Amino acid sequence: MRPKKLANQFRISANTLRNYEAKGLIPPAERSANGYRMYTEQHEAYLACIQAMAPAFGMEVTTEVLHGLQRNELDDALWIVREREVMLHREKGSLDQLVRELNSYADGSQTYEFNQSFRINEVSRRTGVPKSAIRYWEASGLFTTARDSDNQYRLYNETHLFKIKMIQILQNAVYSEETVNLKQSIALVEFQNIEQAMKLAENIRTYLNKTIKLQMRGLYFLQRLIRSLDFKI
């Protein structure tokens, strides 16, 4: 199959197709007698896999997996994918815990303590997020903190804890307009408004549910590719 036909089939440019080949995402194409690249059904399987896996796992992971397959390192490639699945499951568990906390505020079994301030060491301990990440998210405008008038240390409160926990849930999300919008919503949400905070949490749940479906689709096309390469599984 000639490059233009294959590129049209997958709605990509011929230049993108060449870039995939140059980066080792697809195997090198054989050349015809007149020097044209000639692609096969195996290349189709690779491209279908790329288009299915990238939205679910990201291009970096997809590239790592496909490079592994071309090195005949099937087991390593599969473990890379499984690690991402486990991470998604962990993020869903973190969201469930966050929703339980919000519900405890909503039903009055726990009260806000917005006047209580925490240093960054305490915030890192409570959320499990490294201090460097917390500082980076603040510098990115996802939240702002007050400063201690005596020593200029950052001071955090309950709202910051919730925002940091929400951002952490999305930390490994594939970059997209949807994830950008979710992070912007986290930056704007007021956790004193429980209804607003719960709605945002449900939007994040919707995103995670969508992601697991995309992962299943990506795995289907990965399995098709593996079969076409005659790996024994």
FENZIBEL-V86184 format. One record per residue. RES is the residue in one letter. D_LAST is the distance of its C-alpha to the last C-alpha in whole Angstrom. Layout:
res=RES d_last=D_LAST
res=RES d_last=D_LAST
This chain:
res=M d_last=29
res=R d_last=32
res=P d_last=31
res=K d_last=34
res=K d_last=32
res=L d_last=29
res=A d_last=30
res=N d_last=32
res=Q d_last=29
res=F d_last=28
res=R d_last=31
res=I d_last=31
res=S d_last=34
res=A d_last=33
res=N d_last=34
res=T d_last=31
res=L d_last=29
res=R d_last=30
res=N d_last=30
res=Y d_last=26
res=E d_last=26
res=A d_last=29
res=K d_last=27
res=G d_last=23
res=L d_last=22
res=I d_last=21
res=P d_last=21
res=P d_last=25
res=A d_last=26
res=E d_last=28
res=R d_last=32
res=S d_last=34
res=A d_last=37
res=N d_last=39
res=G d_last=37
res=Y d_last=35
res=R d_last=31
res=M d_last=29
res=Y d_last=26
res=T d_last=23
res=E d_last=21
res=Q d_last=18
res=H d_last=21
res=E d_last=21
res=A d_last=18
res=Y d_last=18
res=L d_last=21
res=A d_last=20
res=C d_last=18
res=I d_last=21
res=Q d_last=23
res=A d_last=21
res=M d_last=20
res=A d_last=23
res=P d_last=25
res=A d_last=23
res=F d_last=22
res=G d_last=24
res=M d_last=24
res=E d_last=24
res=V d_last=21
res=T d_last=20
res=T d_last=21
res=E d_last=19
res=V d_last=16
res=L d_last=16
res=H d_last=18
res=G d_last=15
res=L d_last=13
res=Q d_last=16
res=R d_last=16
res=N d_last=13
res=E d_last=12
res=L d_last=9
res=D d_last=10
res=D d_last=13
res=A d_last=13
res=L d_last=11
res=W d_last=14
res=I d_last=16
res=V d_last=15
res=R d_last=15
res=E d_last=19
res=R d_last=20
res=E d_last=19
res=V d_last=21
res=M d_last=24
res=L d_last=24
res=H d_last=24
res=R d_last=27
res=E d_last=29
res=K d_last=29
res=G d_last=31
res=S d_last=33
res=L d_last=34
res=D d_last=35
res=Q d_last=37
res=L d_last=39
res=V d_last=40
res=R d_last=41
res=E d_last=43
res=L d_last=45
res=N d_last=45
res=S d_last=47
res=Y d_last=49
res=A d_last=50
res=D d_last=51
res=G d_last=53
res=S d_last=52
res=Q d_last=51
res=T d_last=53
res=Y d_last=53
res=E d_last=55
res=F d_last=55
res=N d_last=58
res=Q d_last=56
res=S d_last=54
res=F d_last=52
res=R d_last=51
res=I d_last=48
res=N d_last=47
res=E d_last=47
res=V d_last=45
res=S d_last=42
res=R d_last=42
res=R d_last=43
res=T d_last=40
res=G d_last=38
res=V d_last=38
res=P d_last=39
res=K d_last=43
res=S d_last=42
res=A d_last=40
res=I d_last=42
res=R d_last=45
res=Y d_last=43
res=W d_last=42
res=E d_last=46
res=A d_last=47
res=S d_last=45
res=G d_last=47
res=L d_last=45
res=F d_last=47
res=T d_last=51
res=T d_last=52
res=A d_last=56
res=R d_last=57
res=D d_last=59
res=S d_last=63
res=D d_last=63
res=N d_last=60
res=Q d_last=59
res=Y d_last=55
res=R d_last=53
res=L d_last=53
res=Y d_last=51
res=N d_last=51
res=E d_last=49
res=T d_last=48
res=H d_last=47
res=L d_last=45
res=F d_last=43
res=K d_last=43
res=I d_last=41
res=K d_last=39
res=M d_last=38
res=I d_last=37
res=Q d_last=35
res=I d_last=33
res=L d_last=33
res=Q d_last=32
res=N d_last=29
res=A d_last=29
res=V d_last=28
res=Y d_last=32
res=S d_last=33
res=E d_last=37
res=E d_last=36
res=T d_last=35
res=V d_last=38
res=N d_last=40
res=L d_last=39
res=K d_last=40
res=Q d_last=43
res=S d_last=43
res=I d_last=43
res=A d_last=45
res=L d_last=48
res=V d_last=47
res=E d_last=50
res=F d_last=49
res=Q d_last=52
res=N d_last=51
res=I d_last=49
res=E d_last=48
res=Q d_last=47
res=A d_last=45
res=M d_last=43
res=K d_last=43
res=L d_last=41
res=A d_last=39
res=E d_last=38
res=N d_last=37
res=I d_last=35
res=R d_last=33
res=T d_last=33
res=Y d_last=31
res=L d_last=29
res=N d_last=28
res=K d_last=28
res=T d_last=25
res=I d_last=23
res=K d_last=23
res=L d_last=22
res=Q d_last=20
res=M d_last=18
res=R d_last=19
res=G d_last=17
res=L d_last=14
res=Y d_last=14
res=F d_last=15
res=L d_last=13
res=Q d_last=10
res=R d_last=12
res=L d_last=12
res=I d_last=9
res=R d_last=9
res=S d_last=12
res=L d_last=11
res=D d_last=9
res=F d_last=6
res=K d_last=4
res=I d_last=0
